[in-house]
Amino acid sequence: MSRSGYAIWLRRGVSVVAITGVLCGCAPGSMSTREQRIGRDDGTDTCRTQLVALDSTGDFFGASILQGAAVGAGVGALSGGLIGGLATGSWQGAAWGALAGGVAGGVIGGSSAYWSALQQQRMDQASLYARVGSDLYRENAQIDKTQLAFDQLNDCRFRQAAQINADYRARRIDRATAEAMMARVRDRAAKDIQLAKLINQQIQDRGQQFGVATSNVDPSASAAMTASRPSQPAVVRVAAPIRITPEAGAPAIAQLQPREQVTVTSSRNGYALVQTASGQQGYVSASDLQGTGGRRSLSVSATPTAASTDVRTLAGSNAARRDDFAASVAVTEKAQATGFELAA
């Protein structure tokens, strides 16, 4: 390599490092190891398996969309991702490293990065359509896995709290011990939320990139990516528990009374996401609700399946899944305010 060529290579290398530094400065905590994110396994957390499962989903959201966006960027993105990932041992580090490499390789950053990379492949319209559809299908499947991992972690945390209260009421542990144990659960649950928020932010950011791509391959899909599901009033048929996750055996965080009015926004697994007049949020069996104004039936927007290969359908399904995950994070954070208290 000539002296001038070496100088150019060196300047470009410094630029990649500089870009990485700027990006990491904008995203505190993004360059971290698993131990830094979820703590060392000391053998005392019975929810550790569920916590690791949720953290592991970040491998996909922190890296894959950038790898896909950098298909046309060549070695720049690949080396950036490897350097970031190997240096930090984290999916966040790999993501930001890949982004730095992608910028150095010529990929436009921001919400158009994914679409710009696809354009560099010089595919015809049919191939672009198929590629975006395939990526959306994979994205939806992974959000489903993340949602399941988060639901299972929440279920485990609230069961930990319930067990502590049960042991305290049965006088198997004294109050000081119970308070210390509950404080530990509360602290761990707060960290769970921070992890879920980080993953949720990555999911939403990727949604913006998919929005640009889908609107280009199918303009009619643009509305599907941004459509919001309207809320509607409902009345409780019989006394029913509000649960932390949409499962029959999930821990209850509140109780609804017959004829109580709630607002419904969406549904999952046959459970409606409701909010009471006092602001309590959670999941109630849709069969325990009915419409207002004499309407016996209640129509709620369920998350579409991911079986279709149509980009517009997949885009709508992606938007619904992103909304569902964001809502579940908000519900859990609010429930934690009172869900980890020691019983009187």
MIMISE-683777 format. One line per 4 residues: their letters; for each residue y, x, z of C-alpha. Coordinates in nm, 3 decimals. Example, Ala and Ser with C-alpha at 12.3 -4.5 7.8 and 13.67 -1.06 7.14 Angstrom:
! MIMISE-683777
AS	-0.450/1.230/0.780 | -0.106/1.367/0.714
***
This chain:
! MIMISE-683777
MSRS	0.000/0.000/0.000 | 0.347/0.136/-0.092 | 0.614/0.196/0.171 | 0.815/-0.102/0.042
GYAI	0.505/-0.321/0.034 | 0.419/-0.222/0.390 | 0.773/-0.305/0.502 | 0.750/-0.651/0.348
WLRR	0.411/-0.708/0.510 | 0.547/-0.596/0.845 | 0.851/-0.826/0.822 | 0.626/-1.118/0.740
GVSV	0.401/-1.035/1.034 | 0.701/-1.023/1.266 | 0.815/-1.358/1.125 | 0.481/-1.518/1.211
VAIT	0.504/-1.387/1.567 | 0.862/-1.510/1.595 | 0.774/-1.853/1.463 | 0.485/-1.877/1.707
GVLC	0.713/-1.783/1.993 | 0.970/-2.048/1.898 | 0.707/-2.318/1.860 | 0.545/-2.235/2.191
GCAP	0.886/-2.239/2.354 | 0.923/-2.596/2.235 | 0.586/-2.696/2.372 | 0.548/-2.573/2.732
GSMS	0.189/-2.529/2.831 | 0.054/-2.548/2.479 | -0.080/-2.193/2.494 | -0.333/-2.235/2.776
TREQ	-0.698/-2.196/2.857 | -0.930/-2.476/2.964 | -0.915/-2.344/3.319 | -0.535/-2.369/3.312
RIGR	-0.548/-2.722/3.175 | -0.812/-2.874/3.401 | -0.863/-2.613/3.671 | -1.160/-2.407/3.777
DDGT	-1.486/-2.587/3.845 | -1.535/-2.549/4.220 | -1.835/-2.781/4.226 | -1.662/-3.053/4.430
DTCR	-1.541/-3.286/4.153 | -1.804/-3.546/4.066 | -1.594/-3.641/3.761 | -1.597/-3.290/3.615
TQLV	-1.831/-3.383/3.329 | -1.601/-3.668/3.219 | -1.294/-3.445/3.253 | -1.447/-3.172/3.035
ALDS	-1.546/-3.436/2.779 | -1.185/-3.554/2.751 | -1.048/-3.202/2.731 | -1.299/-3.116/2.459
TGDF	-1.157/-3.385/2.231 | -0.841/-3.177/2.211 | -1.030/-2.925/1.998 | -1.008/-3.174/1.712
FGAS	-0.653/-3.298/1.759 | -0.511/-2.955/1.828 | -0.661/-2.783/1.526 | -0.821/-2.990/1.253
ILQG	-0.513/-3.163/1.115 | -0.341/-2.828/1.080 | -0.644/-2.671/0.922 | -0.648/-2.960/0.676
AAVG	-0.276/-2.929/0.617 | -0.312/-2.559/0.552 | -0.580/-2.588/0.284 | -0.323/-2.483/0.025
AGVG	-0.160/-2.221/0.244 | -0.441/-1.971/0.205 | -0.505/-1.687/0.444 | -0.175/-1.733/0.628
ALSG	-0.282/-2.046/0.813 | -0.636/-1.924/0.871 | -0.528/-1.598/1.025 | -0.259/-1.774/1.226
GLIG	-0.512/-2.016/1.368 | -0.763/-1.743/1.449 | -0.503/-1.524/1.615 | -0.366/-1.812/1.821
GLAT	-0.708/-1.945/1.918 | -0.870/-1.610/2.000 | -0.572/-1.485/2.196 | -0.554/-1.791/2.420
GSWQ	-0.899/-1.946/2.412 | -0.745/-2.291/2.368 | -0.719/-2.570/2.118 | -0.344/-2.587/2.178
GAAW	-0.309/-2.216/2.112 | -0.513/-2.241/1.792 | -0.302/-2.533/1.678 | 0.029/-2.359/1.722
GALA	-0.110/-2.038/1.577 | -0.232/-2.225/1.271 | 0.105/-2.393/1.233 | 0.277/-2.056/1.241
GGVA	0.036/-1.930/0.976 | 0.090/-2.243/0.772 | 0.465/-2.192/0.770 | 0.418/-1.829/0.669
GGVI	0.184/-1.943/0.392 | 0.436/-2.182/0.249 | 0.345/-2.518/0.407 | 0.641/-2.737/0.492
GGSS	0.638/-2.822/0.862 | 0.693/-3.155/1.033 | 0.559/-3.493/0.929 | 0.518/-3.387/0.565
AYWS	0.301/-3.081/0.633 | -0.030/-3.254/0.565 | 0.092/-3.416/0.243 | 0.252/-3.094/0.122
ALQQ	-0.075/-2.908/0.168 | -0.267/-3.174/-0.023 | -0.021/-3.152/-0.312 | -0.082/-2.780/-0.338
QRMD	-0.444/-2.855/-0.422 | -0.328/-3.008/-0.753 | -0.572/-3.296/-0.718 | -0.540/-3.606/-0.933
QASL	-0.435/-3.933/-0.774 | -0.790/-4.058/-0.733 | -0.895/-3.739/-0.556 | -0.589/-3.750/-0.329
YARV	-0.669/-4.110/-0.240 | -1.029/-4.022/-0.156 | -0.927/-3.718/0.050 | -0.674/-3.910/0.261
GSDL	-0.926/-4.189/0.313 | -1.191/-3.941/0.425 | -0.952/-3.770/0.667 | -0.840/-4.103/0.812
YREN	-1.201/-4.211/0.859 | -1.274/-3.889/1.050 | -0.954/-3.928/1.253 | -1.044/-4.282/1.358
AQID	-1.393/-4.178/1.466 | -1.250/-3.901/1.681 | -0.991/-4.128/1.845 | -1.281/-4.357/1.937
KTQL	-1.453/-4.062/2.107 | -1.134/-3.970/2.291 | -1.081/-4.328/2.403 | -1.436/-4.346/2.537
AFDQ	-1.398/-4.014/2.722 | -1.071/-4.127/2.880 | -1.216/-4.465/2.982 | -1.516/-4.297/3.143
LNDC	-1.295/-4.051/3.330 | -1.074/-4.333/3.462 | -1.378/-4.530/3.571 | -1.511/-4.227/3.757
RFRQ	-1.181/-4.154/3.936 | -1.138/-4.509/4.063 | -1.499/-4.512/4.179 | -1.434/-4.192/4.371
AAQI	-1.148/-4.366/4.551 | -1.360/-4.676/4.618 | -1.637/-4.461/4.767 | -1.394/-4.286/5.000
NADY	-1.265/-4.621/5.123 | -1.620/-4.750/5.167 | -1.718/-4.443/5.370 | -1.406/-4.476/5.583
RARR	-1.462/-4.846/5.652 | -1.822/-4.772/5.747 | -1.696/-4.492/5.977 | -1.901/-4.231/5.797
IDRA	-1.583/-4.021/5.779 | -1.275/-4.016/6.003 | -0.924/-4.100/5.886 | -0.805/-3.741/5.854
TAEA	-1.100/-3.654/5.633 | -1.057/-3.969/5.427 | -0.686/-3.901/5.373 | -0.756/-3.544/5.264
MMAR	-1.026/-3.657/5.021 | -0.804/-3.932/4.876 | -0.517/-3.689/4.831 | -0.749/-3.463/4.633
VRDR	-0.854/-3.752/4.407 | -0.490/-3.852/4.362 | -0.394/-3.499/4.260 | -0.681/-3.472/4.015
AAKD	-0.603/-3.811/3.864 | -0.240/-3.709/3.809 | -0.359/-3.402/3.620 | -0.592/-3.621/3.416
IQLA	-0.289/-3.820/3.303 | -0.101/-3.508/3.201 | -0.396/-3.399/2.988 | -0.424/-3.747/2.833
KLIN	-0.051/-3.747/2.756 | -0.080/-3.414/2.577 | -0.368/-3.540/2.366 | -0.185/-3.867/2.302
QQIQ	0.122/-3.679/2.178 | -0.092/-3.486/1.934 | -0.254/-3.808/1.813 | 0.088/-3.967/1.756
DRGQ	0.218/-3.658/1.576 | -0.083/-3.661/1.347 | -0.022/-4.031/1.287 | 0.320/-3.947/1.145
QFGV	0.164/-3.697/0.906 | -0.095/-3.950/0.795 | 0.188/-4.201/0.750 | 0.359/-3.978/0.493
ATSN	0.034/-3.914/0.308 | -0.083/-4.276/0.298 | 0.253/-4.402/0.175 | 0.228/-4.158/-0.114
VDPS	-0.127/-4.239/-0.223 | -0.090/-4.613/-0.155 | 0.264/-4.748/-0.091 | 0.118/-5.070/0.048
ASAA	-0.045/-4.870/0.330 | 0.290/-4.764/0.470 | 0.343/-5.100/0.641 | -0.009/-5.088/0.785
MTAS	0.064/-4.755/0.956 | 0.373/-4.889/1.130 | 0.277/-5.252/1.191 | 0.294/-5.363/1.554
RPSQ	0.069/-5.624/1.707 | 0.274/-5.912/1.847 | 0.235/-6.012/2.211 | 0.161/-6.370/2.310
PAVV	0.157/-6.575/2.631 | -0.171/-6.684/2.784 | -0.297/-6.872/3.089 | -0.581/-6.765/3.316
RVAA	-0.865/-7.019/3.313 | -1.033/-6.911/3.638 | -0.980/-6.641/3.898 | -1.045/-6.314/3.719
PIRI	-1.018/-5.943/3.798 | -0.790/-5.705/3.609 | -0.992/-5.396/3.530 | -0.885/-5.038/3.465
TPEA	-1.091/-5.021/3.145 | -1.225/-5.294/2.913 | -1.578/-5.298/3.053 | -1.760/-5.559/3.260
GAPA	-1.848/-5.316/3.538 | -1.517/-5.126/3.544 | -1.330/-5.104/3.878 | -1.088/-5.391/3.942
IAQL	-0.725/-5.296/4.011 | -0.584/-5.648/4.068 | -0.682/-6.014/4.077 | -0.554/-6.302/3.865
QPRE	-0.535/-6.655/3.997 | -0.621/-6.976/3.804 | -0.330/-7.102/3.590 | -0.145/-6.773/3.629
QVTV	0.051/-6.681/3.318 | 0.017/-6.340/3.152 | 0.124/-6.169/2.831 | -0.145/-6.042/2.594
TSSR	-0.083/-5.762/2.344 | -0.424/-5.657/2.208 | -0.795/-5.649/2.284 | -1.087/-5.407/2.298
NGYA	-1.455/-5.475/2.360 | -1.387/-5.842/2.422 | -1.120/-5.770/2.683 | -0.752/-5.848/2.646
LVQT	-0.480/-5.609/2.754 | -0.254/-5.819/2.977 | 0.063/-5.785/3.178 | 0.147/-6.014/3.469
ASGQ	0.490/-6.143/3.569 | 0.505/-5.869/3.835 | 0.437/-5.599/3.576 | 0.071/-5.534/3.659
QGYV	-0.123/-5.422/3.353 | -0.493/-5.397/3.280 | -0.786/-5.553/3.099 | -0.918/-5.907/3.147
SASD	-1.214/-6.069/2.978 | -1.077/-6.268/2.684 | -1.309/-6.554/2.778 | -1.113/-6.598/3.102
LQGT	-0.790/-6.665/2.912 | -0.656/-6.948/2.699 | -0.345/-7.011/2.493 | -0.039/-7.188/2.627
GGRR	0.112/-7.518/2.517 | -0.217/-7.704/2.511 | -0.391/-7.450/2.287 | -0.740/-7.390/2.418
SLSV	-0.819/-7.088/2.206 | -0.658/-6.748/2.234 | -0.629/-6.528/1.927 | -0.582/-6.161/2.008
SATP	-0.560/-5.867/1.770 | -0.873/-5.658/1.800 | -0.893/-5.299/1.680 | -1.033/-5.300/1.323
TAAS	-1.359/-5.122/1.254 | -1.355/-4.790/1.073 | -1.627/-4.883/0.824 | -1.395/-4.938/0.526
TDVR	-1.305/-4.665/0.277 | -0.986/-4.843/0.169 | -0.683/-4.634/0.266 | -0.473/-4.933/0.362
TLAG	-0.745/-5.068/0.592 | -0.806/-4.726/0.742 | -0.433/-4.677/0.796 | -0.406/-5.004/0.986
SNAA	-0.712/-4.914/1.190 | -0.561/-4.576/1.271 | -0.236/-4.732/1.390 | -0.427/-4.977/1.610
RRDD	-0.635/-4.699/1.764 | -0.328/-4.489/1.836 | -0.161/-4.787/2.001 | -0.471/-4.864/2.207
FAAS	-0.499/-4.509/2.338 | -0.129/-4.487/2.422 | -0.153/-4.823/2.603 | -0.457/-4.715/2.804
VAVT	-0.274/-4.400/2.918 | 0.025/-4.610/3.028 | -0.197/-4.862/3.208 | -0.382/-4.588/3.394
EKAQ	-0.065/-4.405/3.496 | 0.079/-4.724/3.639 | -0.244/-4.815/3.818 | -0.255/-4.474/3.985
ATGF	0.061/-4.557/4.179 | -0.138/-4.788/4.409 | -0.498/-4.725/4.310 | -0.562/-4.424/4.531
ELAA	-0.449/-4.546/4.871 | -0.661/-4.539/5.183 | -0.760/-4.885/5.302 | -0.606/-5.008/5.626
***
